[in-house]
Amino acid sequence: MVSLSTEHLQIGYGEKLIVEDLNLTINKGEITTIIGANGCGKSTILKTLARVHQAKSGVVYLDGKMIHKIPTKEIAKKMAVLPQSPEAPSGLTVYELISFGRSPHQGGFGRLTEKDRNVIEWALKVTRLSSFADHAVDALSGGQRQRAWIAMAIAQETELLVLDEPTTYLDMAHQLEILQLLEKLNKEEGRTIVMVIHDLNHAARFSHHMVAMRSGKLVKEGTAEEVMTHEVLKEVFHIDAEIVKDPRTNKPVCLSYDLLQTETQIEKQKASSF
């Protein structure tokens, strides 16, 4: 199975350093979720793992090789990447979108082979989009459209899927639908999945491994039980969280939380009490 890891990764834009000294291993055959406050470097990490963004220093290893030395087409055969809020050209059909996932496997003429068509049909079926194959992507609902993009990614036939906020802008039902699909791909197809999710309870429910980031630094990684704790959420999100166990999944759930007071707020309260 494909392996992915980083060693002393420093990531930034211009002179600004976003992520510092990141040493991370994506476990094979598992779902890994990166959590953290806005601006902590989550999406930047995914872009660097996928070689979309170049690190300032350090190394990303794909199957034990430095990723910047691997030909793009070879990477595309091992890793499929779904960016945040992707957009398809107007009028593009679901079938046409999914067919783009076959590009790394095509020859010079770019024509679909029988195997390509079989894989596309399989991707349509597993994402429950067979009846929408001829529909325009921009005419679909949010959940259907996101499933179409995931279908394109899995049609790439890679063991590794890298997804940046795949549930953004979706309602509760559609979020669950997408995450259950990814869970199914992991369990039945053995896909290794690394993704960014904002919903902590979803991250805990669907992940084997969680990575908590704050201000570009790795705060804690491990199982949901190890990461979804009062202490970790206090450090990562600056919140006072009430953590309980979900009776359905036995995974930790953030039941309620309050913002922690800053030192300035505490001093103001003390001053007003006199």
VMD Tcl script that draws the C-alpha trace (Angstrom):
set ca {
  {0.00 0.00 0.00}
  {1.07 3.58 -0.65}
  {2.85 5.35 2.20}
  {2.98 9.10 2.83}
  {5.05 10.95 5.41}
  {6.85 14.21 6.10}
  {10.19 14.97 7.72}
  {11.00 18.36 9.31}
  {8.58 20.11 6.94}
  {8.63 23.92 6.91}
  {5.86 25.49 4.82}
  {5.12 29.12 4.06}
  {4.18 31.80 1.58}
  {6.82 34.39 0.78}
  {8.58 35.33 4.00}
  {5.71 34.09 6.18}
  {6.15 30.68 7.80}
  {2.83 28.81 8.13}
  {3.85 25.33 9.32}
  {6.93 24.56 11.41}
  {8.95 21.34 11.64}
  {6.13 18.95 10.78}
  {6.90 15.25 11.17}
  {3.84 13.31 10.15}
  {3.03 9.78 8.99}
  {-0.23 8.95 7.24}
  {-1.14 5.44 8.32}
  {-1.81 3.02 5.47}
  {-5.38 1.80 5.12}
  {-6.71 4.32 7.64}
  {-8.69 7.57 7.64}
  {-6.60 10.42 9.02}
  {-8.23 13.76 9.78}
  {-6.45 17.05 10.40}
  {-8.25 19.46 12.71}
  {-7.45 22.95 13.93}
  {-8.58 26.57 13.97}
  {-8.83 28.62 10.79}
  {-5.42 29.70 9.57}
  {-3.49 27.02 11.46}
  {-2.10 25.51 8.24}
  {-4.41 22.53 7.62}
  {-5.09 23.18 3.93}
  {-1.50 24.26 3.36}
  {-0.33 20.92 4.71}
  {-2.61 19.02 2.30}
  {-1.41 21.10 -0.65}
  {2.19 20.36 0.27}
  {1.50 16.64 0.73}
  {-0.02 16.64 -2.77}
  {2.89 18.65 -4.24}
  {0.54 21.49 -5.15}
  {2.58 23.77 -2.89}
  {6.34 23.57 -2.45}
  {7.77 23.41 1.05}
  {10.44 25.86 2.19}
  {12.45 22.99 3.61}
  {12.03 19.41 4.74}
  {10.75 16.48 2.71}
  {7.49 14.77 1.76}
  {7.96 11.06 1.09}
  {5.62 9.06 -1.14}
  {6.37 5.36 -1.01}
  {9.74 6.16 0.49}
  {10.72 8.50 -2.35}
  {11.07 12.29 -2.18}
  {7.84 13.47 -3.77}
  {9.45 16.37 -5.64}
  {11.56 13.85 -7.54}
  {8.63 11.70 -8.68}
  {7.10 12.37 -12.14}
  {3.65 14.00 -11.95}
  {1.92 11.17 -13.80}
  {3.36 8.61 -11.41}
  {2.08 10.60 -8.44}
  {-1.37 10.81 -10.06}
  {-1.47 7.01 -10.23}
  {-0.92 6.77 -6.48}
  {-2.64 9.85 -5.06}
  {-5.94 11.53 -5.94}
  {-6.47 15.07 -4.65}
  {-9.79 16.85 -4.15}
  {-9.30 20.56 -3.34}
  {-11.66 22.70 -1.33}
  {-14.76 23.86 -3.26}
  {-13.75 22.64 -6.76}
  {-15.61 24.01 -9.77}
  {-16.42 22.30 -13.05}
  {-16.79 24.10 -16.42}
  {-20.40 25.06 -17.15}
  {-22.36 22.31 -18.86}
  {-19.88 19.52 -18.08}
  {-21.73 16.27 -17.43}
  {-21.15 13.98 -14.46}
  {-19.79 11.27 -16.78}
  {-17.36 13.72 -18.40}
  {-16.16 14.95 -15.01}
  {-15.52 11.44 -13.75}
  {-13.70 10.56 -16.98}
  {-11.03 13.15 -16.07}
  {-10.02 10.79 -13.28}
  {-8.81 8.34 -15.91}
  {-6.29 10.81 -17.38}
  {-3.22 9.38 -15.57}
  {-3.92 5.97 -17.10}
  {-4.50 7.10 -20.69}
  {-2.09 7.11 -23.58}
  {-1.15 9.95 -25.88}
  {-4.53 10.20 -27.64}
  {-6.50 10.42 -24.39}
  {-9.27 8.15 -25.61}
  {-11.34 6.15 -23.13}
  {-10.65 2.43 -23.24}
  {-13.08 -0.29 -22.24}
  {-11.36 -0.48 -18.86}
  {-11.74 3.30 -18.44}
  {-15.46 3.06 -19.14}
  {-15.84 0.15 -16.74}
  {-14.10 2.12 -13.97}
  {-16.29 5.17 -14.64}
  {-19.43 3.01 -14.45}
  {-18.14 1.54 -11.17}
  {-17.46 5.03 -9.75}
  {-20.97 6.13 -10.75}
  {-22.46 3.08 -9.05}
  {-20.52 3.28 -5.79}
  {-21.36 6.99 -5.42}
  {-25.01 6.34 -6.38}
  {-24.85 8.65 -9.39}
  {-25.60 6.21 -12.23}
  {-28.93 7.91 -12.99}
  {-27.19 11.30 -13.10}
  {-24.43 10.38 -15.57}
  {-25.76 12.66 -18.32}
  {-26.74 15.52 -15.99}
  {-24.73 18.73 -15.91}
  {-22.57 18.96 -12.77}
  {-23.67 22.54 -12.11}
  {-27.32 21.41 -12.09}
  {-26.82 18.97 -9.20}
  {-27.54 19.53 -5.54}
  {-24.61 20.22 -3.22}
  {-24.41 16.63 -1.99}
  {-24.73 15.16 -5.48}
  {-22.09 17.52 -6.83}
  {-19.66 16.59 -4.06}
  {-20.28 12.90 -4.75}
  {-19.48 13.55 -8.43}
  {-16.11 15.04 -7.50}
  {-15.38 12.12 -5.19}
  {-16.37 9.77 -8.03}
  {-13.78 11.48 -10.23}
  {-11.16 11.05 -7.51}
  {-11.86 7.35 -6.96}
  {-11.99 6.72 -10.72}
  {-8.32 7.66 -10.64}
  {-7.86 4.26 -8.96}
  {-5.37 5.45 -6.39}
  {-4.86 3.87 -2.99}
  {-4.53 7.33 -1.42}
  {-7.20 10.04 -1.35}
  {-6.37 13.57 -0.15}
  {-9.50 15.67 0.53}
  {-9.67 19.28 1.67}
  {-12.93 19.94 3.54}
  {-15.12 17.55 1.51}
  {-18.22 18.46 3.56}
  {-17.96 22.26 3.39}
  {-21.25 24.09 2.59}
  {-23.28 20.86 2.88}
  {-26.21 20.37 5.25}
  {-26.13 17.79 8.03}
  {-27.60 14.95 5.97}
  {-25.31 15.53 3.00}
  {-22.26 15.80 5.26}
  {-23.06 12.42 6.77}
  {-23.71 10.97 3.32}
  {-20.26 12.02 2.07}
  {-18.44 10.78 5.17}
  {-20.24 7.43 5.10}
  {-19.21 7.07 1.46}
  {-15.57 7.73 2.34}
  {-15.83 5.26 5.23}
  {-17.20 2.66 2.82}
  {-14.33 3.26 0.38}
  {-11.89 2.82 3.23}
  {-13.46 -0.38 4.53}
  {-14.37 -2.07 1.24}
  {-11.70 -0.72 -1.13}
  {-8.88 -0.33 1.38}
  {-8.35 3.31 0.43}
  {-6.09 5.39 2.64}
  {-7.77 8.75 3.24}
  {-6.34 11.97 4.65}
  {-8.64 14.95 4.94}
  {-9.39 18.23 6.65}
  {-12.74 18.52 8.46}
  {-14.03 21.37 10.64}
  {-16.71 19.37 12.47}
  {-14.92 17.80 15.44}
  {-17.62 15.22 16.09}
  {-17.51 14.01 12.50}
  {-13.72 13.87 12.65}
  {-13.85 11.75 15.79}
  {-16.56 9.47 14.45}
  {-14.99 8.64 11.10}
  {-11.24 8.79 11.77}
  {-8.80 6.12 12.82}
  {-6.18 8.80 13.41}
  {-6.52 12.51 14.21}
  {-3.95 15.29 13.93}
  {-4.55 18.50 15.90}
  {-2.76 21.65 14.71}
  {-2.41 25.11 16.23}
  {-0.54 28.04 14.66}
  {1.41 25.78 12.32}
  {2.53 23.34 14.98}
  {1.40 19.79 15.70}
  {-0.19 19.77 19.13}
  {-1.41 16.18 19.40}
  {-1.97 13.15 17.18}
  {-3.50 9.78 17.90}
  {-6.90 8.11 18.18}
  {-10.08 10.12 18.65}
  {-9.98 9.27 22.36}
  {-6.45 10.68 22.61}
  {-7.10 13.87 20.64}
  {-10.70 14.75 21.53}
  {-9.97 15.71 25.12}
  {-10.71 18.77 27.19}
  {-7.01 19.63 27.42}
  {-6.24 19.28 23.70}
  {-9.29 21.27 22.57}
  {-8.41 23.94 25.10}
  {-4.95 24.32 23.57}
  {-6.02 24.00 19.92}
  {-9.25 26.01 19.87}
  {-9.06 27.96 23.13}
  {-12.39 26.51 24.29}
  {-13.69 24.91 27.48}
  {-15.26 21.75 26.05}
  {-17.54 19.14 27.59}
  {-16.55 15.76 26.12}
  {-18.88 12.75 26.41}
  {-19.11 9.34 24.74}
  {-21.50 8.91 21.81}
  {-23.91 6.07 22.76}
  {-24.16 4.97 19.11}
  {-20.50 4.90 18.14}
  {-18.67 4.93 21.51}
  {-16.53 7.72 20.08}
  {-15.91 10.98 21.98}
  {-18.28 13.85 21.24}
  {-17.96 17.54 22.02}
  {-21.34 18.06 23.69}
  {-20.98 21.73 24.53}
  {-18.29 24.36 24.90}
  {-17.56 27.93 25.92}
  {-14.84 30.27 24.81}
  {-12.06 30.58 27.34}
  {-11.52 34.04 28.67}
  {-8.36 35.87 27.67}
  {-6.10 37.43 30.29}
  {-7.32 40.87 29.19}
  {-10.96 39.87 29.74}
  {-10.14 38.48 33.19}
  {-8.33 41.67 34.17}
  {-11.28 43.78 32.99}
  {-13.68 41.68 35.07}
  {-11.47 42.06 38.13}
  {-11.28 45.82 37.62}
  {-15.07 46.18 37.24}
  {-15.67 44.27 40.50}
  {-14.01 46.97 42.61}
}
mol new
graphics top color blue
foreach p $ca { graphics top sphere $p radius 0.5 }
foreach p [lrange $ca 0 end-1] q [lrange $ca 1 end] { graphics top cylinder $p $q radius 0.2 }
display resetview
